[in-house]
Amino acid sequence: MQTSHVLVIGGAGFVGSHLVARLAGVATASATPLEPGSVTEPPIDPERIVAATRDAEHAQHLLLLPRVEVLELDVRNDADLNAAVGSLGTDGIVVNLVGILHGERAEPYGAAFAAAHVDLPRRLVDACRSTGVRRLLHMSALGADSAGPSMYLRSKGDGERVVRESALDWTIFRPSVIFGPDDHFLNLFAHMQQIAPVVPLACAQARFQPVYVQDVAQAFVNAMATPATIGHAYDLAGPQVYTLEALVRYAGQASGHPRPVLHLPDALARLQAAVLEHMPGTPVMTRDNLDSMRLDNVMQGPLAPELGLRQPVSLEAAMTDVLAGRGHESQMQTLRRSVYR
Ligand SMILES: NC(=O)c1ccc[n+]([C@@H]2O[C@H](COP(=O)([O-])OP(=O)(O)OC[C@H]3O[C@@H](n4cnc5c(N)ncnc54)[C@H](OP(=O)(O)O)[C@@H]3O)[C@@H](O)[C@H]2O)c1
């Protein structure tokens, strides 16, 4: 299906990079041949794909993709946001992938969560309204709920509400944790086991249903071509449920460094997270992450058939060889290597 222009905000991130490549008709894959059925031809063929980022340096790996433009965009600036959305024309499609995992603590959430998860969707909705763009695909998260147990889930829930009440042609996606060759999740567990003799683990029995990044990207492109997805919010998850401990053990085994897992009691886990929050750089774990894990991150029921994901890819099929060979490539190199050209 021919559509004109697509703007992907957060297009240089993990999901964004795979989505942009998919829209450009370029498949990204793990080193392992995948089960058939998940990755299909993109059903839409945009003339122009705009990957918006706050810093063009983040998007170097997208520059060679056909029909892809990298746009350095300050999303806090309404005029710039309006210009980016307005440049699509009224049959354009906006995708919002912006999300953060960490922010200062407040009730119901701090300013960083408010800005990224609630204010930006609100201003994007306003930009769509004022420029006449109707189609908005918005990334939320499984368990997002204004009354949820964490700032992440509450702010994602409020962001969803903004989109649902927008009267635009919206579709919302609510994935469980997302895996892929360049993820920040299984690769982190593998890395931890390369450098530490033991893994102290909070919420070891929390349950997740991880979904493959290409299946997520495919759900987005299929939704763009499927009007029946308008006005719906879709949970996204993979074929199997795992405990956090099982995921950590799998990453250790697959990367060749299986380490003993030490279950941390709740009080110690909170203390550890509070300390990690005050370390320099991006925290590995925060008290808010622990709060999110109070709820299982598992889907009720099957994937919606209109998303066209006939056979979601399993963790083992996509990741075992990737984790076995990790440590040799940066994220950009991994993505470059996995792009079929
Ligand atoms: N990965 C998962 O397991 C998972 C699971 C459920 C839901 N999600 C949701 O999926 C979306 C994409 O996740 P991802 O894993 O691709 O994350 P990611 O790699 O961190 O990408 C998100 C992008 O959002 C942009 N961004 C971050 N903070 C921003 C801010 N304050 N203002 C403007 N832009 C900002 C960043 O782009 P630039 O730095 O290039 O500007 C970043 O690359 C997020 O909404 C996330 O909450 C992810």
Ligand as a Chemical Component Dictionary entry (heavy atoms), coordinates in Angstrom:
data_LIG
# 
_chem_comp.id                   LIG 
_chem_comp.type                 NON-POLYMER 
_chem_comp.pdbx_formal_charge   0 
_chem_comp.three_letter_code    LIG 
# 
loop_
_chem_comp_atom.comp_id 
_chem_comp_atom.atom_id 
_chem_comp_atom.alt_atom_id 
_chem_comp_atom.type_symbol 
_chem_comp_atom.charge 
_chem_comp_atom.model_Cartn_x 
_chem_comp_atom.model_Cartn_y 
_chem_comp_atom.model_Cartn_z 
_chem_comp_atom.pdbx_ordinal 
LIG N1  N1  N 0  12.348 -1.980 25.107 1  
LIG C1  C1  C 0  11.370 -2.539 25.830 2  
LIG O1  O1  O 0  11.533 -3.633 26.402 3  
LIG C2  C2  C 0  10.028 -1.858 25.931 4  
LIG C3  C3  C 0  8.953  -2.539 26.539 5  
LIG C4  C4  C 0  7.713  -1.897 26.623 6  
LIG C5  C5  C 0  7.549  -0.619 26.102 7  
LIG N2  N2  N 1  8.607  0.008  25.522 8  
LIG C6  C6  C 0  8.414  1.345  24.974 9  
LIG O2  O2  O 0  8.829  1.353  23.633 10 
LIG C7  C7  C 0  9.330  2.649  23.279 11 
LIG C8  C8  C 0  10.678 2.494  22.612 12 
LIG O3  O3  O 0  11.534 1.828  23.528 13 
LIG P1  P1  P 0  13.054 1.505  23.171 14 
LIG O4  O4  O 0  13.395 0.250  23.884 15 
LIG O5  O5  O -1 13.256 1.622  21.728 16 
LIG O6  O6  O 0  13.768 2.687  23.949 17 
LIG P2  P2  P 0  15.044 3.541  23.531 18 
LIG O7  O7  O 0  16.006 2.732  22.760 19 
LIG O8  O8  O 0  15.513 4.201  24.776 20 
LIG O9  O9  O 0  14.399 4.610  22.542 21 
LIG C9  C9  C 0  13.528 5.608  22.964 22 
LIG C10 C10 C 0  13.919 6.872  22.284 23 
LIG O10 O10 O 0  13.136 7.939  22.834 24 
LIG C11 C11 C 0  13.904 9.122  22.765 25 
LIG N3  N3  N 0  13.802 9.830  24.034 26 
LIG C12 C12 C 0  14.113 9.367  25.256 27 
LIG N4  N4  N 0  13.857 10.298 26.179 28 
LIG C13 C13 C 0  13.373 11.373 25.522 29 
LIG C14 C14 C 0  12.925 12.634 25.914 30 
LIG N5  N5  N 0  12.930 13.006 27.192 31 
LIG N6  N6  N 0  12.489 13.478 24.962 32 
LIG C15 C15 C 0  12.488 13.103 23.680 33 
LIG N7  N7  N 0  12.905 11.920 23.239 34 
LIG C16 C16 C 0  13.344 11.068 24.151 35 
LIG C17 C17 C 0  15.342 8.746  22.538 36 
LIG O11 O11 O 0  15.691 9.195  21.256 37 
LIG P3  P3  P 0  16.941 10.188 21.003 38 
LIG O12 O12 O 0  17.906 10.029 22.140 39 
LIG O13 O13 O 0  17.491 9.709  19.715 40 
LIG O14 O14 O 0  16.336 11.534 20.938 41 
LIG C18 C18 C 0  15.355 7.242  22.533 42 
LIG O15 O15 O 0  16.203 6.715  21.555 43 
LIG C19 C19 C 0  9.345  3.451  24.579 44 
LIG O16 O16 O 0  8.184  4.243  24.633 45 
LIG C20 C20 C 0  9.294  2.390  25.648 46 
LIG O17 O17 O 0  8.706  2.865  26.850 47 
LIG C21 C21 C 0  9.849  -0.573 25.413 48 
# 
loop_
_chem_comp_bond.comp_id 
_chem_comp_bond.atom_id_1 
_chem_comp_bond.atom_id_2 
_chem_comp_bond.value_order 
_chem_comp_bond.pdbx_ordinal 
LIG N1  C1  SING 1  
LIG C1  O1  DOUB 2  
LIG C1  C2  SING 3  
LIG C2  C3  SING 4  
LIG C2  C21 DOUB 5  
LIG C3  C4  DOUB 6  
LIG C4  C5  SING 7  
LIG C5  N2  DOUB 8  
LIG N2  C6  SING 9  
LIG N2  C21 SING 10 
LIG C6  O2  SING 11 
LIG C6  C20 SING 12 
LIG O2  C7  SING 13 
LIG C7  C8  SING 14 
LIG C7  C19 SING 15 
LIG C8  O3  SING 16 
LIG O3  P1  SING 17 
LIG P1  O4  DOUB 18 
LIG P1  O5  SING 19 
LIG P1  O6  SING 20 
LIG O6  P2  SING 21 
LIG P2  O7  DOUB 22 
LIG P2  O8  SING 23 
LIG P2  O9  SING 24 
LIG O9  C9  SING 25 
LIG C9  C10 SING 26 
LIG C10 O10 SING 27 
LIG C10 C18 SING 28 
LIG O10 C11 SING 29 
LIG C11 N3  SING 30 
LIG C11 C17 SING 31 
LIG N3  C12 SING 32 
LIG N3  C16 SING 33 
LIG C12 N4  DOUB 34 
LIG N4  C13 SING 35 
LIG C13 C14 SING 36 
LIG C13 C16 DOUB 37 
LIG C14 N5  SING 38 
LIG C14 N6  DOUB 39 
LIG N6  C15 SING 40 
LIG C15 N7  DOUB 41 
LIG N7  C16 SING 42 
LIG C17 O11 SING 43 
LIG C17 C18 SING 44 
LIG O11 P3  SING 45 
LIG P3  O12 DOUB 46 
LIG P3  O13 SING 47 
LIG P3  O14 SING 48 
LIG C18 O15 SING 49 
LIG C19 O16 SING 50 
LIG C19 C20 SING 51 
LIG C20 O17 SING 52 
# 
